[in-house]
Amino acid sequence: MAPRFQRLRLRHPWRRMALHAWKRPADPSVYGFLDLDATRAIAWIEEARARTGVHVTITHLVGKAAAMALAARPDVNAIVRGGRGIWARDRVDVFFQIARDRGEDLLGALVKDADEKDPVAIATELEHLAKRVRAHRDPSLDLTSRLMERLPDPLIGPAMRVAETLGYDLGLDLRRLGIPFDAFGSVMITNVGTFGLTSALAPLVPFARTPLVITVGAIQDTPVAIDGRVEVRPVLELGVTLDHRILDGFQAGQLATRFREVLEDPARALSA
């Protein structure tokens, strides 16, 4: 006999309101946290700073780890293109979010081919890009900002969706209009630790077509179990949001394993 459904009588006002407050689920986001022992990462960063004079941070190391993980799984370095399935990128670019105007404005910069660069090179390039962004001297961002300022509010959403469709679904180059091609790359990374947060989750950005967003929390001393003993270690918590249309638990587990290898022993992982 086929299953039957019986309508429930909702007695509580909130439950009745909730029934009409949301539409049926259509968001493919999957959220998770990854706790990592940052002892060796901190030591590696200090050594890299002393050796090169470059201000390498945990964010740069996370960016490198993300790039290496995606390079090992090119099938998840991809976009969903309209009704034509999943399409893989041919390079691993990492988008780092950058706070501007004392944190009031949030923009970013793209480090291309990040899997082929070490964290020192990533830090050097990102510092140069960030200075341009914060000084309002990035031509692409400035052109996009001017376009947004000219559009009335009701047209901003439709314009973004049109640009997304033309750029990603049809593969058109819109750079002459101030819209960089695949401007957000393979993964977005934002450091919430700079705002005093130890953990956070960020949403997927619909018009970015980026399958992975990573938040970097502030490193804090935490009791952890080491060989049956409790020790206080510096722990880094990453918040991860992924697109379930492209990644499932199996791929996410492989990415997490690679993150742990790189961030818990950078000297070994980066020399391999």
N, C-alpha and C positions, 0 to 999 in steps of 0.2 A: 504494500500500500504506500502510495506517495505521501511524503510528510505534509503535515498541515501547519498552518500558522494561526495563532489566536491573538486577536488584538488585545493589548493590555490597557487597563484603565489607569491613566496616569494621575496620581493623587496629589503630587507635589507641584506647586506653581513653577519652580525652577526647571523641573524636568520637562514640563510642557513648553516653557520658553526655549529651552535648549534644543528641542525638537525642530524649532523653526529658525534658530539662530545660525545654523550652519547647513551648507549643502552636503551632499554625499561626498565621502573622501575621494580626492583626486590628486593629492600631493604625493609624489614618489619619494620624498625625503626619508632617509634613514639616519638616525642620530646615535652617536656613541662617544664614549670617552676612552682615552688610552693613557694610563699612568706609566711614567718612565723614570727610572733611576738616572738622575742627571749628573751623578758624581764625575764620571769620565768625560761627559760632554763639557762640563765646566772647566775641567783641567785642560781639555783639548783647546777650548776657546782661549783660555789664558795663554797657553803656549803659542797659539797662532797669532795673537795680538802682539806678544813679545817678539816673535820672529819676524813679522811682516810690518808692524806698525799700523795695520788696518783694524778698524773697530768691528771685528766679527762678533755677532751676537747669536743667541740661541735661535732667533728667527731665521737667520741665514742657514744655520745647520738644519733646521726643520725643512726649509725650502729645498735644500740639497737632498735630504732624505726622501721627500715627496717626489722629486724628479727621478731619483734612482728607482723608487718603487714603481712609478708609472712606466719608466723605460723597460722594466722587467715584465710588465703586463701591458703591452701596447693595445690590447683589445679593450681596456677600460679607459684609455686616453682617447676619448671619443665624444661625439655629439649624437643626439637624436635629431635626424634631419627630416622634418615634416612627416609625411607618411611613407618615407622611403628607407626606413630602418636606421641602423646605427652605422656611423661612418667614423673611422679612426683618423686621428691626426697623424701627421708625418714628423712631428717634432714635439718636444716636451718644453713648454714655456710655463713659467711660474709667475703669477700675478701677486705682488705684495701690496697690501693696502697701506696707504700713507695718510697720516693725519695732518691736516693743514689748518692754518688760522687758529692755532691753540687748541686743536682737536675738534673745532666746530664743524669742519668740513672733512669728509673722508673721500680720498681719491686713491690713486694707486699707480704702480709702474710695473711693466712687464719685463722680466728677464728671460730672454729667449735662449733656447737650447741649454737650459739649466742643468740637465743631466750630464753635459759635457764640461761643466765648469766646477771648480772646487769652491767651497764656501767663502774663501778669501776673495776669489774673483767675483763671486755673486755679491758679496758685501761691497766691494769696490764699485761695481757697476750700479748697484742699487743706491749707493750714497750719491753718485753723480746724478742719477735720475731723480732721486728724492729732492735734491737741492733745486732742480729745475721746477719740479712740481710745486714745492713750497714757496718758491719765488715767483710763481705765476708766469713762468717762462717756458712752459711746455706747449709747443705750437698746436699739437693735436688736441690736448685737453682744453686749451684756450679757445680753439675754434668750436669745439663741442659745447663749451660753456656759453659762448655767444649765441649759438643756435638755440640752446635751451632757454636763454633769457628772452629771445624774440618770440618764442612760441607761447601762446596763451595756455593756461593750465589744462583746459579740456582736450588740447591737441597733443600734449606731451606723451601720454600713454599710447595713443594710436601711432604717433610718429616712431616711438621706440619699437613697437611691434612690427611696423613696416620695415624699419631698418634691420631688425632681427631676421625677418623673413627673407629680405633681399640678400643679406650677407651670409646667413647660414644655410637656409633652405635652397636658395638659388645660386649661392657661391659668387655673388657679384662683389667687385672691389669698389667700396664706397669711400676710399680715402680722400678723394678730391672734394667730398662733401664734409670732411672732418670726422669721418667715422672709421677708425682703424679696423683692419681685418682681424677677426678673432682676437679682440683686444684684451680678453681676460684669460686666454690660454688654457692650459690643462688643469690647473688647480689654483684656487685663491687662498691666500694665507693672510691672516690678520692677527696681530699681537694684542690681546686684550690685557696682558700683564702690565703693559705700560699705563693702563688706567686703574691698576690696583686689583684686578680680577684674577683669581687663581683658576677659574674655569668658566667656560661659556660655550654656547652653541650658536652658530650663525646659519641663516637660511641660504638655500641655493638661490642664486640670482637668475630669474627666468630668462632675461634677455642676454645672459652671458654664455649660456650653453656650456658651463663648466660643471663636470660631474662630481667635483670634490671641493669642499670648503673646509679649511683647517683653522681653528683658533688656538693660539699659543698663550697659555696662562702663565702667571707669575710663578717662578720656581719657589717652593717653600719647603722647609724642613718638616719631614713627616716620619713617624715611626713605621718601619717596614720589617718584615721577617727575612733574615739573612741566615741561611743554614741553621734554622731552628732557634735563632736568637733575634731579639728585637733590637734594631739599631735605628738611629735617626739619620736619614739620608735626604739630600735635596731631591725633591720629586717634581717633575714637570708633568702637567696634565694637558693633553691635547683634546680639544673638542672636535669631533669629525662629523660632517654632514655629507652624505653621498646620495647620488641619484640611483634609486633602486631599478630603474629601467636599464641601467648600464652595468651596475655592480650588484652582486648578491653577497651573501655571507661568506662564500668560498673566496672570492676575489678580495673582499674586505679583510679577511683573515690573513691572506698572503701579503697585502699591503702593510698590515699591522706588524707582521713578522719582520718585514724589511725595515720599517721604522725603528723597531726595537733594536735590530742589529746595528743600524747606523748611529742612533742617538745614545745607546748605552755603551758603545765602544767605537767612537768615531775614528780613532787612530787605526784600528784594524780594518774597519769597513772601507775607509777612504783610501787605504793603501793597497787594497786587493785589486 
